Amino acid sequence: MQDQVESLQRKKIKAVALNKPMSQNDTIILFDNIQFNNIKFLYLSPEKLQTAFIQEKIKQLNISLVAIDEAHCISEWGHDFRPSYLELQILKELCPNANTIALTASATPKVLKDMSEQLKIDTPEIFQKSFKRENLAYQIFEVEDKIFKIKQILNKIKAPTIIYTSTRNETKKTSTLLNNEGFKTTFYHGGLSNNEKQEAYTSWFTEKTPTIVATNAFGMGIDKPNIRVVIHLKIPNSIENYLQEAGRAGRDGKKAFAVMLLQKNDIELFKTHHKEQEVTIDFLKKTYFQLNQFYTVSLGELPSEEFSFEINKFCNSYKLPYTKTYNALKTLATHQIVSFTEGLQKRTSVKFITSSDSVLNYSQQYPSLDNFITSILRSFGGIFENTVQVNEFNLAKKLNIPVGQVLKNFEKLEKDGIIKYFPASKAANLKFVVPRDDDRTINSIAKALTRLQHNKDFKASAMADFVENKNTCRSVQLLNYFKEKESEKCGICDVCLAHKQKSPEKNLKQQIFTLLNSNHQLSSRAIVLKLSQYKEIEILNTLSILIEDDLIQRNELGEYFLSKKQ
């Protein structure tokens, strides 16, 4: 949202986003600003729209257009279904004179039909561009060392790049490895604070660090036309996800690359991981029952309070597997049975609860804390009126003291009645949304859950087929998935290039034989380095052909050696 707002503001168009927690008073000021200062665009999430207060404020505005972005989320056949999108129908009541436009970059005909029905658009006008991207080369490579291959790509194509990986830890780890090799990279994931996200995004967008390593939390709504490469280190969950992420490359119409790097067991891991993510109805019932037991909720009761929730403690108490339990909680939240807010984003926060004169007197009484208090007051405006988030690591670095000392100082200030101190916590927040009804609660969503699981299975299977199919042009495969009849090959994907190189030079074959005869066993990386006069893809394709012809073989370490036939 922030990227969209900033883009409009650069074009001198007034826009605001309701994308962070605000007090009711601040929200009133924001809406007054929209109403009386000629603000043209308001951005907000479907979840924000659910509150009666926000709905009432929207009713007071003269809305001419309702634009629903990422509209595939409306459909349970889409790849990112969110029930909150189903509540967008209320916009028809709130904005009766507004036109509606629903936008998505990746919807099959089935999803388009479902979107129209859910939004109650009887005769929609559909404007659909082909999914064909003639300037984008889809390439999948099996490699032994992904970091080595990334370095090759970044050295060859010195331009803005996105590297997608699947976990938060891997974003930081990969970024650090590349920085140690002299590349300028940053990382981004959903667990960063808003300030850290903004800093990472700005550093990448301005090309101070032209490469960003991210989870799929990064990218939605990003409009940077000169991205030349998008690299996937893991297989995305669906064709739609892949197309959206890969499609961020080459939006300026110039040649760009979508590269997926795989090791030989990645496809099997993808299939296993998908199976492990499945949440059965029985397991969901069990998790829901144990949650109610954990907080001693009686049948028919709906607790009003929000609970602090530590998933490790919960899993240990009932001997539940962590990943499946986490997915079950997310499923319960998606279907609005509980509200589950992860605690990884909860940061240390502080508020001064005494007068500025009292703080001054306290600083004089405790000179050792004077510099600490002064630094906080200078760094955070409004800390006497509002609770502000504080990054204790940055504060420690600024003051050149250990982080532990920062925490002790906060505890001392709170004990002496100077501040209210809320330490960082990894505990999540959990709130029950419906009264306890055990199995009946889950039975009410069972059919929808079964349909969603079948849909996930279909999408995972389609993604695996796409990766494994080395005979059909990548572009043709993608277009066929979206029911576009296409037979013309792109000529630039890994499959098309392999077909062009199907008859390798006899000289290259002979040189591979000579190398293996001298060295006995070599990795593909070593062969590529030794035969640098050839293109890497020519060497890899030739190795594949020689294996097919049983002229060479490959051992468990991925090293090639001459077969007895040779």
N, C-alpha and C positions, 0 to 999 in steps of 0.2 A: 504494500500500500504506500509506504514511504517513497519508494522509487517512482511510483505513478504520480504522486503529489508533487514531488520535486521536478519531475519532467514537465508537468503542466505549469508549475510556477516559473520554470525557465522560459516558457513560452508566453509569460505574462498573463496566465489564466489563473484566477484565484481558486484554490482547492485546499481542502483540509481532510484529515483522516481521524476517525475515532478509533484508534488502534492501540490504546494503552489505558490502564486504570485511571479513572478520573473521579473526583468527588462530584456530588450532585451539583454543587455550586459552580464548579469549573465546567461541567457539562452544559448548564444553563447559559453560561457566558459564551461557550462555543456555539450553541445554537442561535443565540442572539446575534453573534457575529455573522453567522451564515445568513440570517434573515435580513439584517440591516446593512451589511457591508458588501452586498453583491457577490457573495461566494457562489461559484458556478458548480463546483463538484464536491460532494460529500462521500467519502469512502468509509464503509463499515462492514463488519463480518455478519453473517446470518445469525451467529450466536448473540452478538450485541443487539440485534433487532428484536430478540425475544422479550426484553424487559418492557413492561407497560409504560415506564417513564420515557424511554427512548421513542416508543411508538407514539406517545402523545406529542412529543416535541416534533417528530416528523410530520404529524398531521397538521401542524401549524405552518409548515413550509409550502411554498408554491412549487411543487415538483412537476417537471415536464417530462422527465425521462427516468425510468428505472432500468439500470444496466446490471445484469447478473453475470459476473465473470466466473470462469471455471465452472460453467453451468452443467458439465457432465456429472458434477457432484449431486445433482438433483436425482439422477437415475440410479437405481440399485444395480443396473447393468453397466454403469460406468465404472471406472477403475478406482475411484476415490469417493465412494458414496458417503454422504454425511446427512443424517436425518434432519439436521437443523435447516438444510436447504429446502426441505419439504414445507417448512413454515413460511417460506417467502410468499406464499399465496396471500398473506395478510397485506402485502403491499398494494394489492388491488383495492382493498378497503381504505388504506391510509392515503393512497395517491390515486383516486378514481379517474383523474383526467390525464394521467401519465401514460405515455407509450412504454412498452416493455421490449427490451432487446436482451437476448441470452447469448453469451459468447463462450466458445470453447475451441481449443486447438485440436482436440482428439475425441471425436464421437463417431461410433458406428451408426448405421441407419437405425438400428434398434434403440440406441441411446437417444438419438434425435427424436424419435417417435415418443419415447417415454418422457423426455423433457417437455414436449408440447402438451402432453396430457397432464403432467404434474403442475405445469404453470397455467393450465386451463386456457390455452391458446387454441381456439377451434380451427382456424384457418391460418396457420403461421406462414409467413414468407421466409423461405430458407435461402440464405446466401452462403454457398459452400465453395470454397476453393479446393482444388485438388491437393492431395497430400504429397504430390510429386515435388521433389526438390532436386532440380538438375545440377545445382552447384555443390550439393552435399554428398560426399563419398562416405558411405557406411562401410566400415571395415572391422572385421573381427580377427584377431590374431591369437594363436596359442603360443605363449612365451614361457620361458623358464624363470625369468627374472623381470617382474613388472616394473620395478624402479629403473632398471637399466634401460628398458624400452621407453619409459617416460622421458628419461634424460635424452635419449636419441631424438624423440619427437620435439622436445622443447628446444634442443640445440638447432634443429632443422627449421622449425617454424617459430620464429620469435614474435609472438603475437598473443593477445589476450586468450586465456585458456581456462576452462573449467574442468576439474578432475572430480568425478563422483565416486564416492565409496559408501559403504553401508553403515558404518558405525562412527560414533563421535570420536572414540579413541583413535581410529584409523585416520581421521582427518588431520588431527594434530601430529600423529606419528609420521604420516606421509609428508606433510608440509615441512616438518623438522628435518627429515632425511634429505629432502630436496634443497632446503636452505643451507644445510651443511655442505652440499655439493656446489654451492655458489649460485643457485637459482633464487629468484625473488618470489616467494609465495606467502600466502596467508591461508587461514582455515576458517570454516564456518559450520556451525551446527545448532540445533535447537536448544542446547543446554547453555549457550552463552547468554550473558545479560544483554539487554537492549543496546547499551553503549558499546559492548564488545562486538555485537553484530553490525552495528552501524559503522564502527571503525574498520572492521574487516571488509565490509561491502565498499566503503569509500576508497580504501586503499587499493582494492582490485579495480573498481570502476574508473578511477583516475589513472590506473596503470602504474601506480607506485610499486605495487606488487602485481604484475600482470597475470599471475596464475593463482587461482583459488581452489583449495581442496575442500570439498563440502559433502554433506549428506544431502538427500533430496529435499531437506528443509530450505535449501537455497535455490532460487531460480524462478519461482512462480511470480510472474509479473515483471521479471527483469527484461529490460529492452536495451541491450548493448549490441549495436549492429556489427561490430568488427571482431567478434569472437571467431577465431579461426579453427580452434580445436575443442571438442568436448570428448573427454576420455572417461570411460567407465571401467573401474577396476573390479566391479561385481556385476552380476546379471541383474537388471532391474526386474521388478515384480510383474510387469506387464508390458505388452507392446505399446500401449498408450503412454505409460510412464517413460519408456525408452524414447519414443518419438518426441515427446515434449522436451525431455532433457537434451537429447541429441539435436533437436531442432533449434536450440538456442545458438547454434553455430551458423555463421554465414548469412545472417539476416540482411546484410548489405548486398547480397546477390553474388558476391565473389566466392571463389573456390574455398571450401572449408571441409573439415574432416570430423566424422563421428567415429571414434576408435574405441572398441571394446577389447580389453586385454584379459585373456583367460589362461589359467593353467589347466592341466589335463583332467583334474578332478573337480573343477568348478561347476560343471553342469550337474554332476551327481550331488554335489553339496547344495546346489540351488534346489534340486528336487527334494532332497532330504529336509532342508530348511523349510520349504513350503509345507511339507507334511507336518513338521513339528509345530508350525504356527496355527494349525487347525484347532479350533475350540469346539469340542462336541457339546451337544445339548446337555448331556449328563454331567460333563465337567463344569459347565456353566452353572447348572443347578447346585452342584456341590460347592462351588466357590461362593455363590450368592448365599447359600445356607450358612456357610462358615463365617462369612462377613457379618451376618446378623448375630451369630453366636459370639463373635469376637467383641462386638459392641453391646451385647446383651439386649438386643432389640426384640420385643415381644411380637407375636402374631398380630397383624392389624395395626401395629404402631408405626408412626412416621416421625422419627426424631427431628427436632428443629435445628439442632446444632450441627456445625461442621466439625468433623473429627480429624485429628492429626493421624496420619496413616504411614506406617513403616512396613513396606512390602516384605522385607527380609524377616522381620519379626512375625508377620502374619503367616508367611510360608513355613517358617520353622515351627510355629505353634501347631499347625495342622499337617505337617509333612507334605506340603504341596510343591510341585516343580515350579521354579521361579518364572521361566519364560511363558509357560502355558497360563500361569496365574495372572501374569502381567497382561497377556492378550485377552484373558477372560474379563479382567477389570476394564480394559479399553472397550471391549464389546458391550459390557453393561453400561458404560458411559455413552457410547455411540447411540444406544437405544434408550437413553435417558431413564435408566433404572437407578443409577447412581451418578453423582457428579464426581469425577476423579481428576484432580489437578496435580500433575507431577511436581515434586518439590525441588527438582534440580535447578529450577530457575529462581528459587527463593534465595535472596542475597541478604547479607547483613544490612540492617536498617537502624537508623538512629534518629532521635528527636530530643532537642533540648527542652526541658520541662520547667526551667526556672528562668528568671529575668536575666537580661544581659549584664546588669550591674552585679548580680549574684555570681555570675560566671567569672566576671572580672575579679571580684574579691576572692573567689575560689582559686583562680590562677595565681594570685599573689600569695595565697596561703600554701599552695603546692607548686613551687617553681619548676619542679621536674616535669609537670604536666602542661606547663604554659605553652611551649612550642607545639605540643600535640593538639591542644584545644584551639590555638590560633590557626593552625593549618586546616582543621576541620571547618572552622567558621569562614575562612577565606575560600575554601573549595566548594562549599555547599550553601547556596543562597536559600533563604526561607526555612532554615532548619529549626527555627524557634516556632514556626507556624505549622510545618508539615513534617511527617516522617520521611526521611530521604534514604535512598539506598547508597551504601558505602562499599567500595571495593577495598577490603583490608590489605590485600596484597599490594595494590598500587600505593596505598597510604604508607605502608611499611617501606616501600622502595623510595618514596618521596622523602621520608624522614630518616632513611638509612637506619632503621631499627628492625629487629626480627618481627615476623608476623605475630608470634606468640605474645610479644610485648604490647602490640596493638590491641589484642584481645583482652589482655590483663588491664590495660588502661580503660577500655570500655567498661569492663566489669567494675572497676574502681569508681568510675564516674556515675554508674548506675547505683551502686551501693550508697554513694554519698548524695543521691537525690538530684544530680545535675542533668542526667539524660535518661530517656527510656531506650533500652537496648534490646534489639531483636536479633540474636545471632543467626548466621546462615544455617539453614537446615536442609537435609536431604529428605526430610519427611514430606510426604504428599498430603494433600487435603482431600478428604472423602466426605460426601454428603449423600444421604439417602433421599431419592427424589419421589419415590412412591411408597405407600405403606407396605410392610412386610406381608407377603402372601406365598412365600416359598415356591413350590413347583409351578403354581398357577401363574406367577409373575413371569417365569421363563417360558412357559407354554404359550403365553400371549404373543411372544415374538419368535417362536420356534420355526414357523413356516418361513418367515422372512430371513431368519438366520440360515436355514437350509438352502434357500435360493441364493443367498449371498455366497455361501461356501461353494456351491456348484459353479457360480460365476467366477470365483477366485481360482478354482481348479482349472476351468477352461482357459483363463487368461495365463496362468502359469504354464499350462501345457503348450499354448500357442507361443509363448516366449521361448520355451525350451526348444520347440521345433524350429523356430527362427534361427536360433544360435547353432543348432546341429545341422541344418540344411546347408550343405556346401555346394549344391548343384544349381540352385535357382538364385538369380540376381537378388540381392538384398532389397533393392528398391521395389522390384516386382512383388516380392513376398509381402512387404509392408502395405503396398497398395491393394493387394488382394485381400489382406486382412480387413481393410476398410471398405471392401466390396467395390473397389475401383478396378474395372477390367483393364489390365495392362499386360502387354506381352513384350514391349520394347525394353531391352536391357539398358541399364544406366551406363555400363562401360567403365565405371570408375570404382565400383565396390570390390571387396577382396575376392568375391566369387568370379566376377567378370574378369578381373586381372589374372586370376589363376587360370581361367579358360584360355586367355590370350597366351599365357606362358606354358600351355600344356605340353608343348614339344620343346623342351629345353635344349640348349646347345649341347652337342655331344662333348664339347670341350669342358663345359661346367660339370657334366656328369663325371668325366674322366678325372677332373681336378678333385672332386669329392672323394672318388675312389682312392686317388693317390694320397690324399690327406689321411684318410682312415687306415690305409695300408701302413702309413708311417707312424701314426699316433695311436692306432688300434681303437680307441674310444674317444669321441669328442662330443660336446654339447652343441646345439644349434648356434648358440651365442659364439662359441669358439670358432665354429666353421665360418660364420658371417664375418667375424673379425679377420680371419686369415684370408678370406676371399673377398676383400673389400672392393675389388674392381667390379663386382656384380651387385645388383640391387638385392636387398634383403629378401623381398618377396619372391624373387626368382630362385634364390637359394632354398627358401622354405618350401616352395612349391615343388622344386626338384627333389628335395628330401622326401616329400610325401609320395611322389611318383615312384621313387626308388624303393620305398617301403612297400607300396602296392605291388610292385614287380618282384618283391622278395629278394632284391639285390642287396639291401641293407636292413638292419634291424635296430630296435631301440630298447635299452635296458630300463630297469626300474628308476634309475636316476635321470632318465631322459637323455642319456648319451647314445650316440649312433655308432654302430660298428658294422663291418662287412659280414654278410651272411655267408654260409658255407657254399650256397649256390654260386656266389660271386667268386 
